[in-house]
Amino acid sequence: MSTRILIVDDEGGIRESLGALLRDEGYQVAAVSSGEECIERIEHEQFDLVLLDVWLTGMDGLETLERLQAREDAPMVVMISGHGNVETAVRATKLGAFDFLEKPLSIEKVVLVVRNALDFMRLDEENQRLRAELEERYQILGASVPMKALRQQIALTAPTAGRVLIFGESGTGKELVARALHANSPRRGMPFVEVNCAAIPEELIESEMFGHRKGSFTGASEDKPGKFQKADGGTLFLDEVGDMSLKTQSKVLRILEQQSVEPLGSNQAVKVDVRVLAATNKKLEDEIARGNFREDLFYRLNVIPFYVPALRQRTEDIPILAAAFLASFCEAYGKKQKEFSPAAMEILLAYPWPGNVRELKNLVERLVIMSPSNRIEPHHLPPELFRGAPKDAEKTYETLHEAREAYEREFVLRKLQENRWNMTNTAAALGLERSHLYRKMRALKIAPSKAS
């Protein structure tokens, strides 16, 4: 679709010459003579750029600019004036104008400013699209009570500067929580810097965290800022903080107390303004008792504790997460949209997910790549989903009947998987008639697979 430009000028000669120039450049051009006509056209038509004269009869250019900027779909605006002055240009810029052109208009200057304005508009649109994709990518999904409570806690905590310590098993989404806290804070426009304390070698972690000066150690050929300096004004996320060495813990504690960092090889402190978030899959109280973690650092970081529940503690979220991952990976790999059959979803719900959300996400990606069918059935699922303790084993049963039914359901599901949901073979393996197996499955609320 061609770029559309609206010229607003009460001089007919300017409208004609400017319109001819821009049409030669390949733009679609319309022209009006007043601010009132400009607002009227914008109400009914979509324009990418408005070239707006300051001095108009009736509604002047600055008032027209204010009206345009009040719109949600405001176009880019370049002001034009034959009596330009610094005060008018400054006011127009503050009101949202991209640039200011003075009469007599230079062909080269007009073409350059129009191109720059349109390039800026496209860049801004691209940034908004990428921001929306990033927000979707790091969205915290789930309708369970624990996840609703977690989102509420994020909403309350994010606008503050309070330090947060996020607890949870590996794969539960602790990084997502940290990113959500940053994205909803006043620091959202500043850097979010992540440090995986378990992944950086001990001999490099101080250099990575605090930076170094040229020549401070062998191989330090130039000055390098550390993670604290890179996060200045923004958020620093210390992932797996329980794996940080005691020596590094001591330096981090000092930075939190003094709000300044001293790079290796330097005796001069550099002031930093950083909000620190930390996460761990360890019980830090036990690590303190063993002498592996500083108690004073624990209390510095644990101003506001967050607990991210394991997936087995919020099984009602599994269908929501699975569907979201399916949609995302099908789009990423150019596949037709897939879905889980009720029988396959029953197996996902029964599995304890020791790897939590990360394990579910990896499984869905594998199924999108490897499964030829658009409907994922139990026989498409990997064998490991049928091994180990079932989800129901963690429950407490009131009666022997409930416990027996839970075990019987898991046993039948496992036999179905072993026989790739062939009903005749499964019935033989269980010592049942085929019709009896169907009745048993209905009684145990096991949906038959279409693949059978």
C-alpha positions in Angstrom: 0.0 0.0 0.0 1.4 3.4 -1.0 2.3 6.0 1.6 -0.4 8.7 1.9 0.4 12.3 2.6 -1.9 15.2 3.4 -0.8 18.8 2.6 -2.5 21.6 4.7 -1.7 25.1 3.3 -3.9 28.1 2.5 -1.6 29.0 -0.5 -2.8 27.2 -3.7 0.6 27.5 -5.3 2.3 25.7 -2.4 -0.3 22.9 -2.4 0.1 22.4 -6.2 4.0 22.5 -6.3 4.4 20.4 -3.1 1.9 17.9 -4.3 3.6 17.5 -7.7 7.0 17.0 -6.0 5.7 14.3 -3.6 3.8 12.5 -6.4 7.0 12.3 -8.4 8.6 10.6 -5.4 5.9 7.9 -5.5 3.6 9.1 -2.7 -0.2 9.4 -2.8 -1.0 13.0 -2.0 -4.2 15.0 -1.0 -4.4 18.7 -0.1 -6.7 21.0 1.8 -6.6 24.7 2.6 -7.6 24.9 6.3 -7.2 23.2 9.7 -10.9 22.4 9.8 -10.7 20.6 6.5 -7.6 18.7 7.7 -9.5 17.4 10.8 -12.4 16.5 8.6 -10.3 14.5 6.1 -8.4 12.7 9.0 -11.7 11.6 10.5 -12.6 9.7 7.4 -9.3 8.8 5.7 -6.0 7.3 6.9 -2.9 9.4 6.2 0.7 8.5 7.2 2.1 12.0 7.2 0.6 15.6 7.3 2.6 18.6 6.1 0.9 21.4 8.1 1.3 25.1 7.6 1.5 27.1 10.9 -0.3 30.2 9.6 -3.8 29.3 8.6 -7.0 31.3 8.6 -9.5 30.0 11.2 -7.9 27.2 13.2 -4.2 27.8 13.0 -1.5 25.1 12.5 -0.6 24.7 16.1 -4.2 24.2 17.2 -4.6 21.7 14.4 -1.5 19.9 15.5 -2.9 19.6 19.0 -6.1 18.2 17.6 -4.2 15.7 15.5 -2.0 14.5 18.4 -5.0 13.9 20.6 -6.1 11.1 18.2 -5.1 7.5 19.0 -4.1 7.0 15.3 -2.3 10.3 15.0 -0.2 10.6 11.8 3.3 12.0 11.7 3.3 15.8 11.3 5.9 18.1 9.8 5.2 21.9 10.3 5.7 24.4 7.5 6.0 28.2 8.0 7.0 31.3 6.1 7.6 33.2 9.3 9.5 30.6 11.2 11.1 31.4 14.5 12.7 29.4 17.3 9.8 29.9 19.7 7.2 28.5 17.2 9.5 25.6 16.2 10.1 24.6 19.9 6.4 24.8 20.7 5.5 22.7 17.6 8.1 20.1 18.6 6.8 19.9 22.2 3.3 19.4 20.8 4.5 16.4 18.8 5.7 17.6 15.4 8.5 15.6 13.9 10.3 18.5 12.2 9.9 22.1 10.9 10.3 23.3 7.3 10.7 27.0 6.4 9.4 28.7 3.3 10.7 29.1 0.6 10.8 25.3 0.5 13.9 23.6 -0.7 13.2 20.5 -2.8 16.1 18.5 -1.3 15.1 19.5 2.2 11.4 18.6 1.7 12.3 15.2 0.3 14.8 14.5 3.0 12.5 15.5 5.9 9.6 13.5 4.5 11.7 10.4 4.1 13.1 10.8 7.6 9.6 11.2 9.1 8.3 8.1 7.3 11.4 6.1 8.3 10.9 7.2 11.9 7.2 6.2 11.7 8.1 2.7 10.4 10.8 2.2 13.0 8.4 3.2 15.8 5.8 0.8 14.4 8.4 -2.0 14.3 9.4 -1.2 17.9 5.8 -1.4 19.0 5.4 -4.7 17.2 8.5 -6.2 18.8 7.5 -4.9 22.2 4.1 -6.6 21.8 5.8 -9.8 20.7 8.1 -9.6 23.7 5.2 -9.1 26.1 3.4 -12.0 24.6 6.5 -14.2 24.8 7.0 -13.4 28.5 3.3 -13.5 29.4 2.5 -15.4 32.6 -0.3 -17.8 31.7 -2.7 -19.7 34.0 -6.1 -19.4 35.5 -5.4 -21.3 38.7 -5.7 -19.6 42.1 -1.9 -19.7 42.7 -1.2 -17.9 39.3 -3.9 -15.3 39.8 -2.4 -14.6 43.2 1.1 -14.4 41.7 -0.1 -11.9 39.0 -1.7 -9.8 41.7 1.5 -9.8 43.7 3.4 -8.7 40.6 1.0 -5.8 40.0 1.4 -4.6 43.6 5.2 -5.0 43.7 6.3 -3.9 40.3 5.9 -0.1 40.7 8.1 -0.1 43.8 11.9 -0.3 44.1 11.7 -3.2 46.6 14.1 -6.1 46.1 12.4 -9.4 45.3 13.7 -12.9 45.9 11.8 -15.5 43.7 11.6 -19.1 45.0 10.6 -22.0 42.9 11.7 -25.3 41.3 13.7 -25.3 38.0 11.5 -24.7 35.0 8.6 -23.0 36.9 9.1 -19.6 35.2 11.0 -17.6 37.7 12.6 -15.5 34.9 9.1 -14.7 33.6 8.2 -13.3 36.9 11.4 -11.2 37.0 10.7 -9.8 33.5 7.1 -9.1 34.4 8.3 -7.1 37.4 10.6 -5.1 35.2 8.1 -4.6 32.4 5.5 -3.2 34.8 7.9 -0.9 36.7 9.0 2.7 36.1 12.3 1.2 34.8 10.6 -0.6 31.9 12.4 1.6 29.3 15.8 0.9 30.8 17.9 -2.3 30.5 16.9 -5.7 32.0 20.2 -7.5 32.5 20.3 -11.2 33.5 23.1 -13.0 35.2 23.0 -16.8 35.6 25.2 -17.3 38.6 25.4 -21.0 38.1 26.6 -20.8 34.4 29.5 -18.4 34.8 32.8 -20.0 35.7 34.1 -19.0 39.2 37.2 -17.4 37.7 35.2 -15.1 35.5 32.1 -14.2 37.6 33.7 -11.2 39.3 34.8 -9.7 36.0 31.3 -10.4 34.5 29.5 -8.9 37.5 31.6 -5.9 38.4 33.6 -5.2 35.2 37.4 -4.8 34.9 40.0 -2.3 33.8 42.5 -3.0 31.0 45.5 -5.0 32.3 43.8 -6.0 35.5 44.5 -9.7 34.7 45.9 -11.8 31.9 43.7 -11.3 28.8 42.1 -8.1 29.9 43.0 -6.1 26.8 40.4 -3.3 27.3 38.1 -1.9 29.8 34.8 -3.8 30.2 31.7 -2.7 32.1 30.2 -5.3 34.4 26.5 -6.4 34.6 25.8 -3.9 37.4 27.0 -1.0 35.2 25.1 -2.3 32.2 21.9 -2.4 34.3 22.4 1.1 35.5 18.9 2.8 35.7 17.2 -0.6 35.1 16.9 -4.0 36.6 19.6 -6.7 37.4 18.3 -10.3 37.6 20.5 -12.7 39.6 19.3 -16.1 38.5 20.3 -19.1 40.6 21.7 -16.8 43.2 22.1 -19.8 45.6 25.1 -20.9 43.4 27.1 -17.7 43.8 30.4 -18.1 45.6 30.9 -16.6 49.1 33.5 -14.2 47.8 31.1 -12.8 45.1 28.3 -12.7 47.6 30.4 -10.4 49.8 31.0 -8.0 46.9 27.3 -8.0 45.9 26.3 -7.2 49.5 28.7 -4.2 49.5 27.2 -2.9 46.2 23.7 -3.2 47.6 24.7 -1.3 50.7 26.7 1.4 48.9 25.0 1.6 45.5 28.4 1.7 43.8 30.6 -0.9 42.1 34.4 -1.1 41.9 35.7 -2.8 38.7 38.6 -5.2 39.0 41.9 -3.3 38.6 40.4 0.0 39.8 40.3 1.7 43.1 37.6 4.1 42.1 33.9 3.3 42.8 31.3 3.9 40.1 27.8 4.9 41.3 25.0 2.7 40.0 21.2 2.8 40.3 20.0 -0.7 39.9 16.9 -2.6 41.2 18.1 -6.2 42.0 15.8 -9.2 41.6 17.1 -12.6 42.5 15.8 -16.2 42.0 16.8 -19.6 43.4 15.6 -23.2 43.3 17.3 -23.9 46.6 16.1 -23.5 50.1 18.5 -20.7 51.2 17.8 -21.1 54.9 19.4 -24.6 54.5 22.3 -23.1 52.5 22.9 -20.6 55.3 23.0 -23.4 57.9 25.6 -25.2 55.8 27.7 -22.0 55.5 27.1 -21.8 51.7 25.1 -18.5 51.7 25.5 -15.3 53.7 22.7 -14.6 56.0 23.1 -10.8 55.7 22.8 -11.0 51.9 19.7 -13.2 52.2 18.0 -10.5 54.2 19.1 -7.8 51.8 17.6 -9.7 48.8 14.5 -11.2 50.5 12.7 -7.9 51.0 9.6 -9.3 49.1 9.5 -13.1 48.7 7.8 -14.6 45.7 6.9 -18.3 45.4 6.3 -19.7 41.9 4.2 -22.9 42.2 5.3 -26.2 40.5 3.2 -27.3 37.6 1.9 -30.3 39.5 0.4 -27.8 42.0 -1.7 -26.1 39.3 -2.7 -28.9 36.9 -5.7 -26.9 35.7 -3.3 -24.6 33.9 -1.8 -27.5 31.8 -4.5 -27.2 29.0 -4.0 -23.5 28.8 -0.2 -23.7 28.6 -0.3 -26.6 26.2 -2.6 -24.8 23.8 -0.5 -21.6 23.9 2.7 -23.5 23.2 1.0 -25.4 20.4 -0.1 -22.2 18.7 3.3 -20.5 19.2 5.4 -23.4 17.8 3.0 -24.2 14.9 3.3 -20.5 13.8 7.1 -20.5 14.3 7.6 -23.7 12.3 5.0 -22.9 9.6 2.8 -25.9 10.6 -1.0 -26.2 10.5 -2.6 -25.6 13.8 -2.6 -28.7 16.0 -4.6 -29.8 19.0 -4.5 -32.4 21.8 -7.2 -35.0 21.8 -9.1 -35.5 25.1 -7.3 -38.8 25.7 -3.9 -37.2 25.1 -4.8 -34.3 27.5 -5.8 -36.9 30.1 -2.2 -38.2 30.0 -0.7 -34.8 30.3 -2.9 -34.1 33.3 -1.8 -37.3 35.0 1.9 -36.8 34.6 3.7 -35.2 37.5 6.0 -32.9 35.4 9.3 -32.9 37.3 10.7 -30.4 34.8 7.6 -28.1 35.3 6.6 -25.7 32.5 9.9 -25.9 30.8 9.4 -29.7 30.3 5.9 -29.2 29.0 7.1 -26.5 26.5 9.9 -28.7 25.3 7.5 -31.6 24.8 5.1 -29.5 22.8 7.8 -28.2 20.6 9.0 -31.9 19.9 5.4 -32.9 19.1 4.9 -30.0 16.7 8.1 -31.0 14.8 7.7 -34.7 14.9 4.0 -35.4 14.8 2.5 -35.7 11.3 -1.1 -35.4 12.5 -2.9 -32.2 13.3 -4.6 -34.0 16.3 -2.1 -35.3 18.9 -3.3 -38.6 20.2 -1.8 -40.7 23.1 0.3 -42.8 20.7 2.1 -39.7 19.7 3.3 -39.0 23.2 6.7 -40.2 24.4 6.9 -43.3 26.7 8.3 -41.3 29.7 4.9 -39.7 30.2 3.7 -43.2 31.3 6.5 -43.9 33.7 7.0 -42.9 37.3 4.5 -42.0 40.0 1.2 -40.7 38.6 -0.2 -37.3 39.7 -2.8 -39.1 41.8 -0.2 -40.8 43.9 0.4 -37.4 45.7 -3.2 -37.2 46.7 -4.7 -38.3 50.0 -7.7 -40.5 49.5 -10.7 -40.7 51.9 -11.7 -44.3 51.0 -10.1 -47.5 49.7 -12.4 -47.3 46.7 -11.0 -43.9 45.7 -7.4 -45.1 46.0 -8.2 -48.3 44.0 -9.9 -46.4 41.2 -7.0 -43.9 40.9 -4.5 -46.8 40.6 -6.7 -48.7 38.2 -7.0 -45.6 36.0 -3.3 -45.1 35.8 -2.7 -48.8 35.1 -5.2 -48.9 32.2 -3.7 -45.7 30.7 -0.2 -47.2 30.9 -1.4 -50.5 29.2 -3.2 -48.4 26.5 0.1 -46.5 25.8 2.2 -49.7 25.7 -0.2 -51.1 23.1 -0.3 -47.8 21.2 -4.0 -47.6 22.0 -4.9 -50.7 20.0 -8.1 -51.7 21.9 -7.9 -55.4 21.0 -4.3 -55.8 22.2 -4.9 -53.7 25.3 -8.0 -55.8 26.2 -5.9 -59.0 25.8 -3.1 -57.5 28.0 -5.6 -56.7 30.7 -7.4 -60.0 30.5 -10.6 -58.3 29.5 -13.1 -58.5 26.7 -12.9 -55.6 24.2 -16.4 -54.4 25.1 -15.6 -54.7 28.8 -12.5 -52.5 28.2 -14.7 -49.8 26.7 -17.0 -49.9 29.7 -14.1 -49.7 32.0 -12.6 -46.7 30.2 -16.0 -44.9 30.4 -16.2 -45.7 34.1 -12.7 -44.3 34.7 -13.3 -41.3 32.5 -10.7 -42.2 29.9 -11.5 -40.8 26.5 -10.7 -43.3 23.6 -8.1 -42.2 21.1 -9.2 -41.5 17.5 -6.0 -43.4 16.4 -7.5 -46.6 17.8 
